[in-house]
Amino acid sequence: MSKTAEADGRGRIVIPHEIREKYGDRYRIVELNDRVELIPLKEDPIEGLRDAVGDAFEGKSIAEIKQEARNAARKDAIEEVAEPEH
């Protein structure tokens, strides 16, 4: 399906009803080199994340996933301070 839309004076674009019915009302806007894409977001962002990464988080709670992300970010920050790029 291909549709055309124009932004109004306030920068708003109306997503056609048929597309909203199929994909929902929330989208991530991704700017690429030659275009902009809308990626539908699931109601449950964790479900969308699990769909994207498969079973990488199987059996882990939200708290465990967040803690692992924080630990990885902390480790990266410490390594960057210890060995800054020149």
Distance bins in CASP14 RR format, pairs under 12 A and 6 or more apart:
PFRMAT RR
TARGET T0000
AUTHOR 0000-0000-0000
RMODE 2
METHOD distances of the structure
MODEL  1
1 15 0 0 0 0 0 1 0 0 0 0 0
1 16 0 0 0 0 1 0 0 0 0 0 0
1 18 1 0 0 1 0 0 0 0 0 0 0
1 19 1 0 0 1 0 0 0 0 0 0 0
1 21 0 0 0 0 0 1 0 0 0 0 0
1 22 0 0 0 0 1 0 0 0 0 0 0
1 23 0 0 0 0 0 1 0 0 0 0 0
2 16 0 0 0 0 0 1 0 0 0 0 0
2 18 0 0 0 0 0 1 0 0 0 0 0
2 19 0 0 0 0 0 1 0 0 0 0 0
3 13 0 0 0 0 0 1 0 0 0 0 0
3 14 0 0 0 0 1 0 0 0 0 0 0
3 15 0 0 0 0 1 0 0 0 0 0 0
3 16 1 0 1 0 0 0 0 0 0 0 0
3 17 0 0 0 0 0 1 0 0 0 0 0
3 18 0 0 0 0 1 0 0 0 0 0 0
3 19 1 0 0 1 0 0 0 0 0 0 0
3 20 0 0 0 0 0 1 0 0 0 0 0
3 22 0 0 0 0 0 1 0 0 0 0 0
3 38 0 0 0 0 0 1 0 0 0 0 0
4 13 0 0 0 0 0 1 0 0 0 0 0
4 14 0 0 0 0 0 1 0 0 0 0 0
4 16 0 0 0 0 1 0 0 0 0 0 0
5 11 0 0 0 0 0 1 0 0 0 0 0
5 12 0 0 0 0 1 0 0 0 0 0 0
5 13 1 0 1 0 0 0 0 0 0 0 0
5 14 1 0 0 1 0 0 0 0 0 0 0
5 15 1 0 0 1 0 0 0 0 0 0 0
5 16 1 0 0 1 0 0 0 0 0 0 0
5 19 0 0 0 0 1 0 0 0 0 0 0
5 36 0 0 0 0 0 1 0 0 0 0 0
5 38 0 0 0 0 0 1 0 0 0 0 0
6 12 0 0 0 0 1 0 0 0 0 0 0
6 13 1 0 0 1 0 0 0 0 0 0 0
6 14 0 0 0 0 1 0 0 0 0 0 0
7 13 1 0 1 0 0 0 0 0 0 0 0
7 14 0 0 0 0 1 0 0 0 0 0 0
7 36 0 0 0 0 0 1 0 0 0 0 0
8 14 0 0 0 0 1 0 0 0 0 0 0
13 19 0 0 0 0 0 1 0 0 0 0 0
13 27 0 0 0 0 0 1 0 0 0 0 0
13 29 0 0 0 0 0 1 0 0 0 0 0
13 36 0 0 0 0 0 1 0 0 0 0 0
13 38 0 0 0 0 1 0 0 0 0 0 0
14 20 0 0 0 0 1 0 0 0 0 0 0
14 25 0 0 0 0 0 1 0 0 0 0 0
15 21 0 0 0 0 0 1 0 0 0 0 0
15 22 0 0 0 0 0 1 0 0 0 0 0
15 23 0 0 0 0 1 0 0 0 0 0 0
15 24 0 0 0 0 1 0 0 0 0 0 0
15 25 1 0 0 1 0 0 0 0 0 0 0
15 26 0 0 0 0 0 1 0 0 0 0 0
15 27 1 0 0 1 0 0 0 0 0 0 0
15 29 0 0 0 0 0 1 0 0 0 0 0
15 38 1 0 0 1 0 0 0 0 0 0 0
15 40 0 0 0 0 0 1 0 0 0 0 0
16 22 0 0 0 0 1 0 0 0 0 0 0
16 23 0 0 0 0 0 1 0 0 0 0 0
16 24 0 0 0 0 0 1 0 0 0 0 0
16 38 0 0 0 0 0 1 0 0 0 0 0
17 23 0 0 0 0 0 1 0 0 0 0 0
17 24 0 0 0 0 0 1 0 0 0 0 0
17 25 0 0 0 0 0 1 0 0 0 0 0
18 24 0 0 0 0 0 1 0 0 0 0 0
19 25 0 0 0 0 0 1 0 0 0 0 0
19 27 0 0 0 0 1 0 0 0 0 0 0
19 38 0 0 0 0 1 0 0 0 0 0 0
19 40 0 0 0 0 1 0 0 0 0 0 0
20 26 0 0 0 0 1 0 0 0 0 0 0
20 27 0 0 0 0 1 0 0 0 0 0 0
20 38 0 0 0 0 0 1 0 0 0 0 0
20 40 0 0 0 0 1 0 0 0 0 0 0
21 40 0 0 0 0 0 1 0 0 0 0 0
22 40 0 0 0 0 1 0 0 0 0 0 0
23 38 0 0 0 0 1 0 0 0 0 0 0
23 39 0 0 0 0 1 0 0 0 0 0 0
23 40 1 1 0 0 0 0 0 0 0 0 0
23 41 0 0 0 0 1 0 0 0 0 0 0
23 42 0 0 0 0 1 0 0 0 0 0 0
23 43 0 0 0 0 0 1 0 0 0 0 0
24 38 0 0 0 0 0 1 0 0 0 0 0
24 39 0 0 0 0 0 1 0 0 0 0 0
24 40 1 0 0 1 0 0 0 0 0 0 0
24 41 0 0 0 0 1 0 0 0 0 0 0
24 42 0 0 0 0 1 0 0 0 0 0 0
24 43 0 0 0 0 1 0 0 0 0 0 0
25 38 0 0 0 0 0 1 0 0 0 0 0
25 40 0 0 0 0 1 0 0 0 0 0 0
25 41 0 0 0 0 1 0 0 0 0 0 0
25 42 0 0 0 0 0 1 0 0 0 0 0
25 43 0 0 0 0 1 0 0 0 0 0 0
26 38 0 0 0 0 1 0 0 0 0 0 0
26 39 0 0 0 0 1 0 0 0 0 0 0
26 40 1 0 0 1 0 0 0 0 0 0 0
26 41 1 0 1 0 0 0 0 0 0 0 0
26 42 0 0 0 0 1 0 0 0 0 0 0
26 43 1 0 0 1 0 0 0 0 0 0 0
26 44 0 0 0 0 0 1 0 0 0 0 0
26 45 0 0 0 0 1 0 0 0 0 0 0
26 48 0 0 0 0 0 1 0 0 0 0 0
27 36 0 0 0 0 0 1 0 0 0 0 0
27 37 0 0 0 0 1 0 0 0 0 0 0
27 38 1 0 1 0 0 0 0 0 0 0 0
27 39 1 0 0 1 0 0 0 0 0 0 0
27 40 1 0 1 0 0 0 0 0 0 0 0
27 41 1 0 0 1 0 0 0 0 0 0 0
27 42 0 0 0 0 0 1 0 0 0 0 0
28 36 0 0 0 0 0 1 0 0 0 0 0
28 37 0 0 0 0 1 0 0 0 0 0 0
28 38 1 0 0 1 0 0 0 0 0 0 0
28 39 1 0 1 0 0 0 0 0 0 0 0
28 40 0 0 0 0 1 0 0 0 0 0 0
28 41 1 0 1 0 0 0 0 0 0 0 0
28 42 0 0 0 0 0 1 0 0 0 0 0
28 45 0 0 0 0 0 1 0 0 0 0 0
28 48 0 0 0 0 0 1 0 0 0 0 0
28 52 0 0 0 0 0 1 0 0 0 0 0
29 35 0 0 0 0 0 1 0 0 0 0 0
29 36 1 0 0 1 0 0 0 0 0 0 0
29 37 1 0 0 1 0 0 0 0 0 0 0
29 38 1 0 0 1 0 0 0 0 0 0 0
29 39 0 0 0 0 1 0 0 0 0 0 0
29 40 0 0 0 0 0 1 0 0 0 0 0
29 41 0 0 0 0 0 1 0 0 0 0 0
30 36 1 0 0 1 0 0 0 0 0 0 0
30 37 1 0 1 0 0 0 0 0 0 0 0
30 38 1 0 0 1 0 0 0 0 0 0 0
30 39 1 0 1 0 0 0 0 0 0 0 0
30 40 0 0 0 0 0 1 0 0 0 0 0
30 41 0 0 0 0 0 1 0 0 0 0 0
31 37 0 0 0 0 1 0 0 0 0 0 0
31 38 0 0 0 0 0 1 0 0 0 0 0
31 39 0 0 0 0 0 1 0 0 0 0 0
32 38 0 0 0 0 0 1 0 0 0 0 0
32 39 0 0 0 0 0 1 0 0 0 0 0
39 48 0 0 0 0 0 1 0 0 0 0 0
39 51 0 0 0 0 0 1 0 0 0 0 0
39 52 0 0 0 0 0 1 0 0 0 0 0
40 48 0 0 0 0 1 0 0 0 0 0 0
40 51 0 0 0 0 0 1 0 0 0 0 0
41 47 0 0 0 0 0 1 0 0 0 0 0
41 48 1 0 0 1 0 0 0 0 0 0 0
41 49 0 0 0 0 0 1 0 0 0 0 0
41 51 0 0 0 0 0 1 0 0 0 0 0
41 52 0 0 0 0 0 1 0 0 0 0 0
42 48 1 0 1 0 0 0 0 0 0 0 0
42 49 0 0 0 0 1 0 0 0 0 0 0
42 50 0 0 0 0 1 0 0 0 0 0 0
42 51 1 0 0 1 0 0 0 0 0 0 0
42 52 0 0 0 0 1 0 0 0 0 0 0
44 50 0 0 0 0 1 0 0 0 0 0 0
44 51 0 0 0 0 0 1 0 0 0 0 0
44 62 0 0 0 0 0 1 0 0 0 0 0
45 51 0 0 0 0 0 1 0 0 0 0 0
45 52 0 0 0 0 0 1 0 0 0 0 0
45 62 0 0 0 0 0 1 0 0 0 0 0
45 65 0 0 0 0 0 1 0 0 0 0 0
46 52 0 0 0 0 0 1 0 0 0 0 0
46 53 0 0 0 0 0 1 0 0 0 0 0
46 57 0 0 0 0 1 0 0 0 0 0 0
46 59 0 0 0 0 0 1 0 0 0 0 0
46 60 0 0 0 0 0 1 0 0 0 0 0
46 61 0 0 0 0 1 0 0 0 0 0 0
46 62 1 0 0 1 0 0 0 0 0 0 0
46 63 0 0 0 0 0 1 0 0 0 0 0
46 64 0 0 0 0 0 1 0 0 0 0 0
46 65 1 0 0 1 0 0 0 0 0 0 0
46 66 0 0 0 0 0 1 0 0 0 0 0
47 53 0 0 0 0 0 1 0 0 0 0 0
47 54 0 0 0 0 0 1 0 0 0 0 0
47 57 0 0 0 0 0 1 0 0 0 0 0
47 62 0 0 0 0 0 1 0 0 0 0 0
48 54 0 0 0 0 1 0 0 0 0 0 0
48 57 0 0 0 0 0 1 0 0 0 0 0
49 55 0 0 0 0 0 1 0 0 0 0 0
49 56 0 0 0 0 1 0 0 0 0 0 0
49 57 1 0 0 1 0 0 0 0 0 0 0
49 60 0 0 0 0 0 1 0 0 0 0 0
49 62 0 0 0 0 0 1 0 0 0 0 0
49 65 0 0 0 0 1 0 0 0 0 0 0
49 66 0 0 0 0 0 1 0 0 0 0 0
49 69 0 0 0 0 0 1 0 0 0 0 0
50 56 0 0 0 0 1 0 0 0 0 0 0
50 57 1 0 1 0 0 0 0 0 0 0 0
50 58 0 0 0 0 1 0 0 0 0 0 0
50 59 0 0 0 0 0 1 0 0 0 0 0
50 60 0 0 0 0 1 0 0 0 0 0 0
50 62 0 0 0 0 0 1 0 0 0 0 0
50 65 0 0 0 0 1 0 0 0 0 0 0
51 57 0 0 0 0 0 1 0 0 0 0 0
53 60 0 0 0 0 0 1 0 0 0 0 0
53 65 0 0 0 0 0 1 0 0 0 0 0
56 65 0 0 0 0 1 0 0 0 0 0 0
56 68 0 0 0 0 0 1 0 0 0 0 0
57 63 0 0 0 0 0 1 0 0 0 0 0
57 64 0 0 0 0 1 0 0 0 0 0 0
57 65 1 0 1 0 0 0 0 0 0 0 0
57 66 0 0 0 0 0 1 0 0 0 0 0
57 68 0 0 0 0 1 0 0 0 0 0 0
57 69 0 0 0 0 0 1 0 0 0 0 0
58 64 0 0 0 0 0 1 0 0 0 0 0
58 65 0 0 0 0 0 1 0 0 0 0 0
59 65 0 0 0 0 1 0 0 0 0 0 0
60 66 0 0 0 0 1 0 0 0 0 0 0
60 67 0 0 0 0 1 0 0 0 0 0 0
60 68 1 0 0 1 0 0 0 0 0 0 0
60 69 0 0 0 0 0 1 0 0 0 0 0
61 67 0 0 0 0 1 0 0 0 0 0 0
61 68 0 0 0 0 0 1 0 0 0 0 0
62 68 0 0 0 0 0 1 0 0 0 0 0
62 69 0 0 0 0 0 1 0 0 0 0 0
63 69 0 0 0 0 0 1 0 0 0 0 0
63 70 0 0 0 0 0 1 0 0 0 0 0
64 70 0 0 0 0 0 1 0 0 0 0 0
64 71 0 0 0 0 0 1 0 0 0 0 0
65 71 0 0 0 0 0 1 0 0 0 0 0
65 72 0 0 0 0 0 1 0 0 0 0 0
66 72 0 0 0 0 0 1 0 0 0 0 0
66 73 0 0 0 0 0 1 0 0 0 0 0
67 73 0 0 0 0 0 1 0 0 0 0 0
67 74 0 0 0 0 0 1 0 0 0 0 0
68 74 0 0 0 0 0 1 0 0 0 0 0
68 75 0 0 0 0 0 1 0 0 0 0 0
69 75 0 0 0 0 0 1 0 0 0 0 0
69 76 0 0 0 0 0 1 0 0 0 0 0
70 76 0 0 0 0 0 1 0 0 0 0 0
70 77 0 0 0 0 0 1 0 0 0 0 0
71 77 0 0 0 0 0 1 0 0 0 0 0
71 78 0 0 0 0 0 1 0 0 0 0 0
72 78 0 0 0 0 0 1 0 0 0 0 0
72 79 0 0 0 0 0 1 0 0 0 0 0
73 79 0 0 0 0 0 1 0 0 0 0 0
73 80 0 0 0 0 0 1 0 0 0 0 0
74 80 0 0 0 0 0 1 0 0 0 0 0
74 81 0 0 0 0 0 1 0 0 0 0 0
75 81 0 0 0 0 0 1 0 0 0 0 0
75 82 0 0 0 0 0 1 0 0 0 0 0
76 82 0 0 0 0 0 1 0 0 0 0 0
76 83 0 0 0 0 0 1 0 0 0 0 0
77 83 0 0 0 0 0 1 0 0 0 0 0
77 84 0 0 0 0 0 1 0 0 0 0 0
78 84 0 0 0 0 0 1 0 0 0 0 0
79 85 0 0 0 0 0 1 0 0 0 0 0
END
